[in-house]
Amino acid sequence: MDASYVDLADPAHLEFDYMRWMRIILRAARARRVLHVGGGACALARALASEDPRGLQQVCEVDADVLAVAREHLGLRRAAGLRVRRAEGRAFVARQADGAWDAIAIDAFIAATVPRSLITVEALTDAARVAPLTLINVLDDRSARDVRRIGAALSEAYPQVWALGHRAGNTIVAGSAGPLRLDRIGAQAAADPSPARFTPPAAMARLVSGTAPLRDEDIGVIAARDRARR
């Protein structure tokens, strides 16, 4: 599975469609201080820092080997407006002051699944304390099981939840506390070289209706069940 793509000659270039969709949202929100949970080669953070070096892109990447590859082979260097550190995302968010960031962008995976500890009601409620906008990159199939579960958890933390994406593959599920020009975001995403379908808040509410969000207390139960299956 392709995990990172960096154009060494053009840091503003984003090859992956879901990163371009995230950038559309962050630009529309005028988010200059962004906390990135999950870094990879830091392509999105580097692109945003290149166009706004007076802002701040803080990347938290838990895997030291990933950062080593990014530094040794993918041109990751110190740059204005960019900070990168090895840290576990949820613990880092928990240490932040209320309203410390304009947005949180979660792009972290174990295999093809967002780590459960990042998408519980409790984790996302803490994210809402820290930032008025949270974006989560979700990889799903047509069942939209993960999109629905993450959307349900975000709905416990934010008054507005909506999405950009495809019927299968990457979907950006977003929770926002304040008004955004969602019509403009949807139009720009539809004009992307890989057009994204916009799911507005009302449609998202219908999609997640009846879906139980993941809570911290569920994680141990799921882990025990997985061990039993093995």
PyMOL commands that set and color helices and strands:
alter all, ss='L'
color gray80, all
select helices_A, chain A and resi 17-28+43-51+64-73+89-94+116-118+121-130+145-157+182-190+201-208+216-229
alter helices_A, ss='H'
color red, helices_A
select strands_A, chain A and resi 33-37+56-61+82-86+103-106+133-140+160-165+169-176+197-199
alter strands_A, ss='S'
color yellow, strands_A
deselect
rebuild
show_as cartoon
